[in-house]
Amino acid sequence: MTDGFLNIDSTGITPRVSLSWGHHSDRADDMPAGYLRTAIGWLPVAVILAAAGSLPFLHLVRAPRPAVHLAAAVSAKPASTVGLAKEPVFDPATSEAVVPQQPAPVDRLKIASQSWRRGGLGSNALVTMTLRNDNSYSVRNIDISCTFQRPDGSYLTSRSRTITDVISMKSRKTFARLHVGFVNVYAAKAKCSLVAANHV
């Protein structure tokens, strides 16, 4: 048995000690062991190169696809008559149902009054508003959007909020000091508008 460091055999130290790794130039029986070590060292490289070389051909090895039968579409022309044309017949099964468009819940929801003030340390926008529901049903999840302006009237920022309370049909409800969001120090005016609402 040979050790790779000093070429120490199991019987002791050989007459010529070499620091080369596994290659003995003086003994002919050790040559195949050196070649074997070299081959094992290059084996992972050969496997990687073989795998990389076979990648372009993998699409050829896939399972065969089932045969696809194509059918030609033939349109049958109705028999045409010469002379008077027939009136089209109304068929309710094939025609689309015509339903009058219902107004959105937000269409009949109005802001009756609104005002705003600063809260906290001056950075909170607190809005007080009264909403009037003229719908014949209750609404909830009302989305509002408030636009804030500078003292000169130019746009500054906008904030939105969802009111989850229910407003009954044909009624009014006042929401006091709703926290709409944080605003800039330069905000001087606010105007809120309704964006959406859900039917209850």
C-alpha positions as CSV (number, residue, x, y, z in Angstrom):
1,M,0.0,0.0,0.0
2,T,1.3,3.4,-0.9
3,D,0.9,6.7,0.9
4,G,0.8,9.7,-1.3
5,F,3.0,12.0,0.8
6,L,6.4,10.3,1.1
7,N,5.6,7.2,-0.9
8,I,5.8,5.0,2.2
9,D,5.0,1.4,1.5
10,S,3.4,-0.9,4.0
11,T,6.8,-2.5,4.5
12,G,8.7,0.7,5.2
13,I,10.4,3.6,3.4
14,T,11.4,2.9,-0.2
15,P,15.0,3.3,-1.2
16,R,14.3,6.5,-3.1
17,V,12.0,8.9,-1.3
18,S,10.3,11.4,-3.6
19,L,8.0,14.3,-2.7
20,S,6.0,13.9,-6.0
21,W,2.4,12.9,-5.5
22,G,1.9,9.3,-6.5
23,H,4.3,9.1,-9.5
24,H,7.2,6.7,-9.2
25,S,9.6,6.7,-12.1
26,D,11.7,3.8,-10.9
27,R,9.1,1.2,-10.5
28,A,7.0,-0.1,-13.4
29,D,4.2,-1.7,-11.2
30,D,3.2,1.7,-9.7
31,M,2.5,3.3,-13.1
32,P,-1.1,2.1,-13.4
33,A,-1.9,3.4,-9.9
34,G,-0.7,6.9,-11.0
35,Y,-2.8,6.8,-14.1
36,L,-5.8,5.6,-12.1
37,R,-5.4,8.6,-9.7
38,T,-5.2,11.0,-12.6
39,A,-8.2,9.4,-14.3
40,I,-10.3,9.7,-11.1
41,G,-9.2,13.3,-10.7
42,W,-10.5,14.2,-14.2
43,L,-13.7,12.1,-13.9
44,P,-15.9,15.0,-12.5
45,V,-14.7,17.3,-15.3
46,A,-15.5,14.7,-17.9
47,V,-19.0,14.1,-16.5
48,I,-19.8,17.8,-16.4
49,L,-18.6,18.3,-20.0
50,A,-20.6,15.3,-21.2
51,A,-23.8,16.6,-19.4
52,A,-23.3,20.1,-20.9
53,G,-22.7,18.6,-24.4
54,S,-26.0,16.6,-24.2
55,L,-28.2,19.5,-23.2
56,P,-29.0,20.7,-26.8
57,F,-30.2,17.2,-27.7
58,L,-32.6,16.7,-24.7
59,H,-35.6,17.9,-26.7
60,L,-35.2,15.0,-29.1
61,V,-35.6,12.4,-26.2
62,R,-39.0,13.5,-25.0
63,A,-42.0,11.2,-25.1
64,P,-43.9,11.0,-28.4
65,R,-46.9,13.2,-28.5
66,P,-50.3,11.7,-29.4
67,A,-51.5,12.2,-32.9
68,V,-53.7,15.3,-33.4
69,H,-56.6,14.9,-35.6
70,L,-57.6,18.1,-37.4
71,A,-61.2,18.6,-38.4
72,A,-62.1,21.2,-41.0
73,A,-64.8,23.6,-40.1
74,V,-67.6,23.7,-42.6
75,S,-70.1,26.5,-42.5
76,A,-73.5,25.6,-43.8
77,K,-75.1,28.3,-45.9
78,P,-78.8,28.7,-45.3
79,A,-80.9,28.1,-48.4
80,S,-81.6,31.4,-50.1
81,T,-84.8,32.1,-51.8
82,V,-85.5,34.4,-54.6
83,G,-88.3,36.8,-54.0
84,L,-89.6,38.2,-50.8
85,A,-87.4,38.2,-47.8
86,K,-88.6,36.8,-44.5
87,E,-88.9,38.9,-41.4
88,P,-86.4,38.0,-38.7
89,V,-88.0,36.1,-35.8
90,F,-87.2,37.2,-32.2
91,D,-85.8,34.2,-30.3
92,P,-85.5,34.9,-26.6
93,A,-83.2,31.9,-26.1
94,T,-80.5,33.3,-28.3
95,S,-80.9,37.0,-27.7
96,E,-79.2,38.8,-24.9
97,A,-81.2,40.0,-22.0
98,V,-81.6,43.8,-22.0
99,V,-81.5,45.1,-18.5
100,P,-81.7,48.7,-17.6
101,Q,-78.5,50.0,-16.1
102,Q,-78.8,50.5,-12.3
103,P,-77.2,53.6,-10.9
104,A,-74.1,53.1,-8.8
105,P,-74.7,53.5,-5.0
106,V,-72.4,56.5,-4.9
107,D,-74.6,58.3,-7.5
108,R,-77.3,59.1,-5.0
109,L,-75.0,59.6,-2.0
110,K,-74.0,63.3,-1.4
111,I,-71.9,65.3,1.0
112,A,-74.3,67.7,2.7
113,S,-71.6,69.6,4.6
114,Q,-67.9,69.3,5.4
115,S,-65.2,71.0,7.3
116,W,-61.7,70.2,8.4
117,R,-59.2,71.1,11.1
118,R,-55.7,70.1,12.3
119,G,-55.3,67.6,15.1
120,G,-52.5,66.2,17.1
121,L,-49.4,68.4,16.8
122,G,-50.8,70.0,13.6
123,S,-50.0,67.2,11.1
124,N,-53.3,65.2,11.4
125,A,-56.2,66.2,9.1
126,L,-59.5,65.7,10.9
127,V,-62.6,66.0,8.7
128,T,-66.2,66.5,9.9
129,M,-68.8,65.7,7.2
130,T,-72.5,64.9,6.9
131,L,-73.4,62.3,4.2
132,R,-76.9,62.1,2.8
133,N,-78.1,58.8,1.3
134,D,-81.0,59.2,-1.2
135,N,-80.9,55.6,-2.4
136,S,-83.7,53.2,-1.7
137,Y,-81.2,50.9,0.1
138,S,-78.5,51.2,2.7
139,V,-74.8,51.7,1.7
140,R,-71.5,51.1,3.5
141,N,-67.8,51.0,2.8
142,I,-67.8,54.5,1.5
143,D,-64.5,55.6,-0.1
144,I,-63.8,59.4,0.2
145,S,-60.9,61.3,-1.2
146,C,-59.8,64.7,0.2
147,T,-57.7,67.1,-1.7
148,F,-55.6,69.7,0.2
149,Q,-54.5,73.0,-1.2
150,R,-51.9,75.7,-0.3
151,P,-53.1,79.2,0.8
152,D,-52.7,80.4,-2.9
153,G,-55.1,77.6,-4.1
154,S,-52.5,75.4,-5.7
155,Y,-52.6,71.6,-5.2
156,L,-50.6,70.2,-2.3
157,T,-51.6,66.6,-1.6
158,S,-54.6,64.3,-1.4
159,R,-55.6,61.6,1.1
160,S,-58.3,58.9,1.0
161,R,-60.2,57.0,3.6
162,T,-62.9,54.3,3.7
163,I,-65.8,54.8,6.0
164,T,-67.1,51.3,7.0
165,D,-70.3,52.5,8.8
166,V,-73.7,51.8,7.3
167,I,-75.9,54.7,6.2
168,S,-79.5,53.7,6.1
169,M,-81.7,54.4,3.1
170,K,-83.2,58.0,2.8
171,S,-81.2,59.2,5.8
172,R,-78.2,61.4,6.9
173,K,-75.3,60.6,9.0
174,T,-72.6,62.9,10.5
175,F,-69.0,61.7,10.9
176,A,-67.1,63.9,13.4
177,R,-63.3,64.3,13.3
178,L,-62.5,61.5,10.9
179,H,-58.7,61.1,10.7
180,V,-58.1,61.3,6.9
181,G,-54.3,61.2,7.1
182,F,-51.2,63.3,7.7
183,V,-50.9,66.5,5.9
184,N,-48.2,69.1,5.2
185,V,-47.8,72.2,7.3
186,Y,-48.7,74.3,4.2
187,A,-52.2,72.8,3.8
188,A,-54.8,75.6,4.2
189,K,-57.9,74.3,2.4
190,A,-59.5,70.9,2.0
191,K,-62.3,69.5,-0.3
192,C,-63.5,66.0,0.0
193,S,-65.4,64.0,-2.6
194,L,-67.1,60.6,-2.7
195,V,-65.4,57.9,-4.8
196,A,-67.3,54.7,-4.3
197,A,-69.8,52.9,-2.0
198,N,-71.2,49.4,-1.6
199,H,-74.8,48.3,-1.7
200,V,-75.9,46.6,1.6
